[in-house]
Amino acid sequence: MPGLPAHLLKQLHQTLLDCGPFSSNQQLWAIFAADSRLAPWRNNLREADSRINRVNLFVADFVERRNRQGQSILALFIQVLHEQTEEEDE
C-alpha cells in the first residue's frame, strides 16, 4: 500500500484484528450504518468469510479513501470505534 509504510500497515492490521468489530460482516456493516460520518460508505464494504480476510479487504478498500472534506475514512472509522469504546476498555 503506497499510503502507509509497511511497519504501520502491519500494526494497523494487528490492531484491527485485536479490537475491531471484524467478527462478522454484520458487525462491521453496523458500525458504518450507525454513524453518519461513515454511512455513505456502508454499501462499499465487501463481505469476507473470516476475520483476517475482512480486515485485509477493509484496509485495502479504505486506506486511501477520503471524504469530500479530505478526511481519511480509515481515520474516521478508528475515531468512531474509539468513541464507542467503554472508558474501562480504553
Backbone torsions as a table, in degrees:
resi	resn	phi	psi	omega
1	MET	NA	125.6	-178.2
2	PRO	-71.7	-20.3	-174.6
3	GLY	-77.9	-28.5	-177.6
4	LEU	-128.3	139.6	173.6
5	PRO	-61.8	153.4	-174.9
6	ALA	-54.9	-41.6	-177.0
7	HIS	-68.0	-34.6	177.0
8	LEU	-72.5	-36.7	177.5
9	LEU	-62.9	-40.8	177.8
10	LYS	-64.2	-43.7	178.0
11	GLN	-63.8	-40.1	178.4
12	LEU	-60.8	-47.8	179.0
13	HIS	-57.5	-46.8	-178.3
14	GLN	-64.7	-41.7	179.5
15	THR	-62.2	-45.5	179.5
16	LEU	-65.7	-36.2	176.1
17	LEU	-64.7	-37.2	-176.6
18	ASP	-78.7	-37.1	-170.4
19	CYS	-127.8	-7.8	-176.3
20	GLY	-83.7	165.6	179.6
21	PRO	-85.0	57.8	-175.4
22	PHE	-104.1	16.4	179.3
23	SER	-67.4	-31.0	179.3
24	SER	-148.2	159.1	176.2
25	ASN	-60.5	-38.1	-178.2
26	GLN	-65.4	-40.1	178.8
27	GLN	-64.2	-42.4	179.4
28	LEU	-66.1	-45.0	179.2
29	TRP	-61.0	-38.8	-178.7
30	ALA	-61.5	-36.7	177.6
31	ILE	-61.7	-44.8	-179.6
32	PHE	-69.0	-39.1	-177.4
33	ALA	-70.2	-29.9	-173.4
34	ALA	-84.5	-14.0	-175.4
35	ASP	-122.1	126.8	-175.3
36	SER	-63.8	-24.5	178.6
37	ARG	-70.8	-26.6	-177.3
38	LEU	-106.0	-18.8	-173.4
39	ALA	-51.7	-37.5	-179.4
40	PRO	-60.4	-18.9	-177.4
41	TRP	-105.4	4.1	-176.0
42	ARG	-61.6	-31.8	-179.7
43	ASN	-85.5	0.5	176.0
44	ASN	-94.6	-2.4	179.9
45	LEU	-75.0	128.2	177.3
46	ARG	-90.6	141.4	178.4
47	GLU	-80.1	148.4	177.9
48	ALA	-140.8	160.4	-175.4
49	ASP	-93.1	-0.2	178.9
50	SER	-151.3	161.9	178.8
51	ARG	-58.2	-48.0	-176.7
52	ILE	-65.1	-39.2	176.9
53	ASN	-66.8	-36.5	177.5
54	ARG	-62.8	-44.7	178.8
55	VAL	-63.6	-45.6	-179.4
56	ASN	-59.5	-46.6	178.9
57	LEU	-64.4	-43.8	-178.9
58	PHE	-59.4	-49.9	-178.9
59	VAL	-63.1	-45.8	-179.9
60	ALA	-59.4	-38.5	-176.9
61	ASP	-79.0	-28.0	-170.2
62	PHE	-118.8	-5.8	-176.5
63	VAL	-62.1	-31.2	-178.0
64	GLU	-106.8	-3.7	-174.5
65	ARG	-82.0	143.4	179.8
66	ARG	-136.2	154.4	175.0
67	ASN	-85.2	-177.1	-177.3
68	ARG	-64.9	-23.3	177.5
69	GLN	-85.1	-0.6	179.1
70	GLY	86.5	7.7	179.7
71	GLN	-80.7	139.2	177.3
72	SER	-68.1	130.0	177.4
73	ILE	-65.7	-37.7	177.6
74	LEU	-61.2	-45.1	178.5
75	ALA	-65.3	-39.1	176.7
76	LEU	-63.1	-40.6	178.1
77	PHE	-59.9	-45.9	179.6
78	ILE	-64.7	-38.5	177.4
79	GLN	-63.3	-43.7	178.5
80	VAL	-62.4	-43.5	177.3
81	LEU	-59.6	-43.8	179.3
82	HIS	-60.6	-44.8	-179.2
83	GLU	-64.8	-29.2	-178.6
84	GLN	-87.7	-9.3	-177.8
85	THR	-78.4	136.8	175.5
86	GLU	-63.4	143.8	-178.1
87	GLU	-57.2	-36.7	-179.6
88	GLU	-64.8	-26.7	-177.1
89	ASP	-85.2	-10.7	-177.1
90	GLU	-71.6	NA	NA
